[in-house]
């Protein structure tokens, strides 16, 4: 289902010189940069963008459009591929013993995380 959409997305960002290899290289450089500074990947959207901006300024100067696209793709990989599944797993474990309003509130957490990730993509 997502295969054709991902192909289309890569063709669009490819026009800006972004390739899967370049994204992976930048992601690994970013994680190494964080490790050198004893920092974790920021969990909030604003913190992630600020940290990624500091990384790009520290390693390559001012951010360009390509850098913004790379940042969004890396945020998607780390957020949707790592953070969201962990949150969903923890919520599902918590929902086993929760009832009523507690279950409703806990059930909203993955949606809130997904909305936060969407805000990262929108740059808010």
Secondary structure, DSSP 8 states (H G I E B T S, - for coil): -HHHHHHHHHHHHHTTT--HHHHHHHHHHHHHHHHHTT----SSHHHHHHHHHHHHHHHHSS--HHHHHHHHHHHHHHIIIIIHHHHHHHHHHHHTS--HHHHHHHHHHHHHHHHHHHHHHHT-
